[in-house]
């Protein structure tokens, strides 16, 4: 789901749309053998080569189906949207520039038991939990600093019940691996520079770049509900 979420917002930004088109994670599940779609590079390559339909066409079911070129409702026309070539982001600076200029990107992280206990604040992996339960694809939405700790703001596919209304702050450089590297699609153009700010969270949501205070989650959550 992380790639379809990121592409929805990036597509809105590059085309200067007034409304986000929600692309279909089910399309990726159907056509990438289920969990393969959770690997960002594979999913972005698929969007570049084969395109993706909208959530209105193929709604989320959570399990794989045949990779048919048709919508759930035969009255809806099947339309594909294509991403640019897959782009690899190798460090924190490159990731921040990409988010600020073109919108959210996707990354992978190790899942540990303590991650599921997260409620609020900045997640820092507790080393007493050593067993990796699996690998999780996440959408990097922005970044900030809280109590002196630099963090990535991520949107989690577990839904709004997870963390702070579906958003989680993860320490930049944490050994869970979130934001160590990232993927997105290539977009030509000039890149915006950024500056660190100890009092604000920077997030590019598809309509505007927000330099927000601690209340950004409430504002951004309202945005998601509206659109």
Steps between C-alpha positions, in 0.01 A plus 500: 500500500793734560586537131143565384462757781823681412423496127151645559650807667794532262265481200288778652807720555652457154168563324392782734166334570247633749399151607710191569430195283522197727682224316419137564720290732280206399631538145853437632387208716326337203783548252812462718425167672374658819787589733747574220316828466629594844856533365519862384742452210290218351177698541644822352639304204154356443340846507753620244460202263136397547320788671240492777123550518304699757355382828158582360564241228662228714411534869720357775421140598824397668553179305628425153279447197562457128683785327204594283482823303152587619332679790282346771209683342471444125346847465831661602762539230837338576766776475868461581731768639876465457784599731841622385809281510586360842735722700720382786566743787812405688511728801313738731582815304381354168178373659419837658559690174278257312214525750519878511501533120287215370315345794507180708736209430508137613743311722534168680547427869555201726200411715563425867251419774536841665382674181151365561496665844553848351240760600663843463828689516810390309547127452848373587556127473554337839802271462351246736277401207748338260286269290404650164136404438507611138555792267252782458456751218425854622420841352738777607287814518736748662735558791547705815664525841332420832677539835831522315441179305491515119225283355331387180125544484353189342152393400436139593287253304359362825244778495392792717492287816881478491707767674380859469196454277696280259822699515821400675819689579811282470844616606722584202787252503317248718619142454154394379621642167213737423619769260851355463426491127184564300339470158273718290446580134721731296371853438696758304533845647679724748524376857412709802754543777397456860615616840476316829253658743475393864143625539325374187414187309539519122248306294409511130142378482414534134350851517755708687820474699405534865744635758285400791505501879415209729140520379590385147345155552157647568520731195635234267251238620215738418650542153498124446139467612388784270669357192 
